[in-house]
């Protein structure tokens, strides 16, 4: 069967979506067009001009010729969602760089309460496979190279017509076997990044571990963890419509690496350490490693005095209260507790001056600063307020190793820990002593929360005291 006969035997919907920008969660669709193709012929054309519910950028207005005023009285996407869903239902949806359009469509349909299922065929991926030596595979460049005439550019209906002509050119020029193979690969699994294959994703292990996304020239894009690597990696490409960042990342992934672990704890610790070590482009939260601050309640001549200390390499004291990423955050918390518990800002070191504090005059402070309240009563309220953020004391006198086992895979790992710090993870207990000799790591808030949470969930964790 020829490529044309095989492909055009299917009911196709050639789609083009015009958007205000690349943020699926912020930008909107302002025009949609769909061509129905049956037996290789255009049998219907559908087009909607929409009110995007956000500003139409001037650059888009310039290239498309559409003025914002023309969109003001047009329907919203939610109003045409049902009709559009009916246009696509049961057909193979064809578009150029379809992942971007699909991201906006999925989000729009979800907000409209519509569930639409369709297979996808991207002419950008087909063109890349068919003509790999071309310097550019954009719709404009391909139309120019194939002498495809367009009476307008950057409008939904003319662009949909151009995509249809491009698909026809591919079918006519590419050998049938090669084209049928590419079509089959796309239709078999819609949620596959353009530089990957469904077989590569399916080959990922369904077990705990850490995964690495690499882009062009092996640039590290992202590091993540999961209890099931295969499912988690695939979910990135099924849900890349949530933000511009995830959409951009999904389109750049060229290779995926994995590092299996014995369980979720090992995956969490490895992810946190690797992000800080390798600084991937799209990991923003875990890569931040600043000096942490804590309030230490120091006994003074007249009573307790909160003192802000840097955690750094030191061991956390039993009196440590809270872990903060900045002085401003730490002081804001203490001020809020002072207001909630009628504590004195002067005694807390947050206000200067002689005599009674200003809050006493307002009736907010109970007057421990000027003898209206005993200092020990004030400090008792301070201790009670701090109790909720009291930093957990390390339960052992020194370093230990937590044992994590994957009985199904026959993998066992020893996580060497000390004072809520992750020192190292080894697969052989004979390597523990060597791991302990590594330089002390700075205290990590991520590791602290990971370890404390695990210990509370699994109090019977197997522990080897070193």
C-alpha positions, 0 to 999 in steps of 0.5 A: 500500500502506498503512503498516500493510500495508507495515510489518506485512508484515515479521517484527518483533521488539519488544525492550526491554532494562533496563540498570544504567546507560549505560556499555556497557563497565561496566554490564550488562543485567538484563532482556530481553523480545522480542515476535514480530510476524507479520502485525501480530499478537503470536505469541510473547513471550520474557522473561529476567531476568538476573544482571547481573554488577554491582550493581543501583543502588538507584534502579533497584530502586525504580522497577522493584520488582526486588530485587538478591537476585532476580537472584543466581540468574538466568542471565548474558547469555552463557547466553541469548545464543544463544536471544536471537540466534535470537529476533532473527535475520531480523527487523526489531528495533523498540525505543524509543531503540534505539541504547542497547539496540543498544549493549549487545546488540552488546557482549553478543553479542560477548563471548558469541561470537555474530554477529547481524545485524538491521535496526533500527527506532527508535520514538523516531526515528519519533515525532520525525519524526511529532510534531515539536512534542511537548516530549518523546518519551520512552516515558513521555511518548508513552504518556501522550499516546497513552493507552497503559496500562501495568501496570508501568513500567521492566520489559522485557515491559511496556515492550516491549508499550508499544512495540508499542502505540506503533508501532501508534498511529504506523501508525494516525495518521501518513499512509502516505507519510510513515511509509513514508518514515521506515521506509525511511530507517531500514531502509536504513542502520541505523548512522545517528545520529538527527539525520542521514541516510544520504544525508548520510553517503554524501555525505562525501568518501572522502579524507584530512582532518579532521571536526567533529561539532556538537551542538545550537546548533552546539556543537562536540562532537568533532574527528577525522582520517582517511585516509578521512573517509567511512569514519571518520565512519560507523565512529563510529556503527557502534561507539558501544557501546565506552564511555558517552562515544562512545555519548552523543556519537553520539546528540548529533551534528546536523551534520558538517563536514569539511576535506579535506587533501592527505594524512595528515600534513596531517590529523594536524597540523590535528587537533592544532591545531584541538583545542587551538584550539577545545577540543571537548567530547569530545576529552580527550587532544589538548586538553591543552596544558601546559608540557613539561619536559625533562632537560638534561645540564649539564656541572658542575665535577665531572661531568654534572648533570641539570637540569629545564627548561621547553621553552616557546618555546625551541629544544631543546638537543642535550643534551635528554633526554625530554619530560614533562608534569609534574615528577613524571613527569620525576623518576619516570623519572630515579629508575627509570633510577637504580635500573636503572643503579645511579646516584647520586640525590645526584649526580642532584640527587634527594637531599640531604645530605653524604657517601655517599648512602643507596643506597650503604649498601644496595649500590644505588649504586656509590658515585660520591658518596663516591669508590668509583667514578670520576665519569666511569664513573658519567656514562657510565652516565647518558649510556647510560641517557638515550640512549633518550629523547634528543630528536631534533635538528631536521635543518635550520638553520632553518624549512622547508616539507614538501610534501604532494601529493594527485595524484588530487584535485589538491591540494598543501599546504606545511606550514611547520615550525620546530624540530619546531613546526607554524607553518602550512599553506598551499595556495599557496607564495606564502603561505609568507612571510606564514605565517612571520611568525605568532607562534611557537607553543609546543612541542607534544608531539603535533606533535613525535611526528607530525613525527618519525614521518612523517620516519622513515616517509617519509625522502624527503619533499619539503622546501623550505628557507626 
